[in-house]
Amino acid sequence: MHAKTVRVGSLHQGLRGALLGAVAVAALLGGTACQASVGEDNAAPSASASAGESTSKSPEPSGDSGTATGTGSGDATGDSGETGGGNGTGYQDCKATDLNTAVELQDPSGETPRHFLLTVTNGNKKPCVLNDAPMVRLGAGNDASVVETLGEPDTEPVVVEGDGRAYAGLYVFGNDEGGEAEYDQSDRFTATLVAGEGTELNGTLIFDLPDGLSSVSYDDAARVNGWAGTEGLAMRAINQL
């Protein structure tokens, strides 16, 4: 009897140990699963936050983002940098309506009036351009003959600053014969501006004669010099006639 009791007790102790071991294993597995679940829950907000950060950031500018797409309001047009008048500068041709005119006699008092200085003043604040030589007429109306240019006019355009001036020299009379002969008479000069392309006209200026002259004689010897930036350049060749 004693020996059998001992075996039963040993069996109970073995079963109890096995049960305790199973409980320990189950607890261990449960803890591992809980940790895994907690790890996944913690990782999800991190991934979501990361995604939120990436969508809230401004995209980096590309290389083309700094290229201007608008058009400027400058006077120059075309790839060549020339203006619409084709004068080769960044300024528009002068308009007759923007220019004020004046005439100065270059001959001493008592001599036949032959040499004149034509002056234009840019009444606009912006620079403008005068091209070649003006188309000067001494007779009345557009049907009057155009005065020939003295030599080849300077092909470089003359830029007239705002409120600035430009000049052209004019010679009107070459006949030295005295007597009672009658010559053509003019009471004013007109000058038509030439556009930069040379194929268009840009308005006509009227130059009233200086005080003390009601008219001047003119003939086929009349010549005009091209536009110049100074009085000296405008009159140098004219004064030699």
Disulfide bonds with the S-S distance in Angstrom:
Cys94-Cys128 1.99
